[in-house]
Amino acid sequence: MDKTHAHPHTETKKVIDRLSRAIGHLESVKKMVEEGRDCSEVLIQLAAVRGAINNVGKMILQDHINHCVVESIETGDTKVLQDLSEAIDKFVK
């Protein structure tokens, strides 16, 4: 599914930066597992990574609503609401 948008996403740099940090954090967790670190410590760090990813999702959702959804509704494209609903369902599972 390759969808591109003609309008700018205002949070792209922040999203990329946060994803990069989450990736680095997840790599650290992987190293903890490889080193045989305490399971409780690993679980706590995994929860932190999950929280970071959820926050990135919230940023993307807010940006999508503020730009993509608003623009699509203004142009009469209501399919964007169905797509958004499906995306939210998958994100919150």
Buried (B, 14 or more C-beta within 10 A) or exposed (E): EEEEEEEEBEBEEEBEEBBEEBEEBBEEBEEBEEEEEEEEEBEEBBEBBEEBBEEBBEBBBEBBEEBBBEBBEEEEEEEBEEBBEEBEEEEEE
